[in-house]
Every structure is written in C-alpha cells, then in structure tokens.
Amino acid sequence: EVQLVESGGGLVQAGGSLRLSCAASGFTFDNYVIGWFRQAPGKEREGVSCIRSRDGVTAYADSVKGRFTISKDNAKNTVYLQMNSLKPEDTAEYYCAATPRPWSPVRNYLLRPSTYDYWGQGTQVTVSS
C-alpha cells in the first residue's frame, strides 16, 4: 500500500522557517518523482516544488524560488521541503504527492496536481504577519 505521510507544519512568524518532511512507503522510491503542493482556503491546489528521487533533479514554482529548497534522503525514503523567509501568503495546507511519470521539460508539467497519482493527508502551515 502506497503511503505518504507529511509532518513539520506549524505556526511561524513572517520571515521564519519551517522544514516539512514527506515519508514514503509502499513503492520503489527511486522510480518516482515526489512533489510538494499547497492549497489555501478558497484557492486551487498549486505546485510548489518537485524532485526526481533517482538523481535529485528539482523544479520550483516561481513564487518560492530562492526561498524554498527541496531535498531527499533515499535511505529514509523521505523528501524534505525547507521553507525560509516565509510570508503570510505561504499559509496553506501542504501536501506531498508521488508520480511514476518520467521527468518532463514541459514547463510546470510536474507541478500540476493532475500529474500525480498518490497523495498524503497534508500538514498545515500558518505564517503570521
């Protein structure tokens, strides 16, 4: 059974940092792309970042470039999202997701929720001003 379990969310002041974790099980980690998404109340789910587990190739949404860093630990089947310089507009439920689809150079293909097959339950991030 595929499982993705997020952790690390919480309440932080603007300018602060958080590190989210996504622990994966039930599939061959190295063969998947893992993505982070977020959804604020009343808004559509949007892609934040993704990483190819095999070799660490990454992609980021423009809104988080230079502030967020995605990384992985293949020994632990875990992907991390280090979030620095947080802003109130980063407030959202954050989800990790997994897809076996190959990496694509098509812009934002791997930042689209529809590309992903498996989802975690989410972790809340709240940034106060």
N, C-alpha and C positions, 0 to 999 in steps of 0.2 A: 504494500500500500504506500503510495506516494504521500509524504508529509513534508510540509514546510512550516516551520514554527518561528515566528518573529519575536524578538524581545528587544528591550533597550529604550523603548519610548518613555516619555515623561513630560514634565513641565520645566521649561527653561526660559530664562530671560533673553530678550533680543541681544544678539552678539555672542551668545553662548554656544556650547557644543553638545552634541549627543552622538553616541555610536549605536547604531542598530545592528542586530545580528539576525541572520536567517539560517537556521539549522535544517538541513535537508536529509531526507532518508527515503528509502524505497525505490531508488532509481540510481543508475550509474552516473554519478555526479559529473565526471569528466566529460560526458557526452552532451551536456546541457548548457544552455545559456540561462543565467539567473538574472532576473530584473527586479528593480525596486520601482514601485508605483505609489502614488498618493491620491487621496480623494478627500477634498474638503466638503463640508455640508453644502448641498445645493449645486455642486460642481461635478463635472465628469472626472472619472479617474484618468490620471495623466502619468506618463512615464517619466521617471526621474533619472535612472541610470541602469546600465546592464553590463554584464561581464561574461565572457566566454570562459567557462570553467577550465577548459583544457589548457589554455595558454595565457589567460588574463587580459585578452583584448577587451577594451572598455568603450562605452559610449555614454554621453551625458546630455540631458536636456539643457538648452541654453540658460534657463533660469537658475541652474545650480552649478554651472561650470565655474571652477575656481574656488568653490565653497565646499562642495561635497566630493568625497573620494570613495569609490567602491573598491573592495579588495576581496580576496578569497583565501581560504585555508583548506586545501584539498584533503589534508589528513583528517580534518574535522568535518568535512562536507558542509562547510559554513561559509556564507558570504556576509560581508560587513558593509555598512554604509556609514562612513564618518561624515558628520554634518557639522561644519564650522560656520561661524558668522551667521547664525540663524536669524531669520526675520519673521515677524508676525505672519507674513503671507506663506511661510512654510508650514503653518499649522494645518494638520490633516491627519487622517488615518493612513499609515504607511503599510504597504503590503509587499511581500516578495512573491515572485512567481517564477515558474520554470518552463522552458520550452526546449524540445529536441530539434527544433528547426535550425538549419545552418545559419551562420552569421551572414548578414547581407549588407552590402554597401548602400542599399537603397535608404535614403535619408529617413531616419526615425522609424524604420520598419521594426526594429527590435525595441522600440519604446512605445509600441502600440499594444494596448491590453489584449486585443484580439489575436495577437501572435502567440500568446501564452496559454498553456494547457492546464497548469496546476497552480493553485494559489494558497497562500497562507491565510490565517484568520485576521491578521492586521495588528498593528500596535499604534497607539495614539501618541502623536507629537503635538504639544501645545507650546507656542512661543509667545510669551507676554511682552508687551511693549513697555 
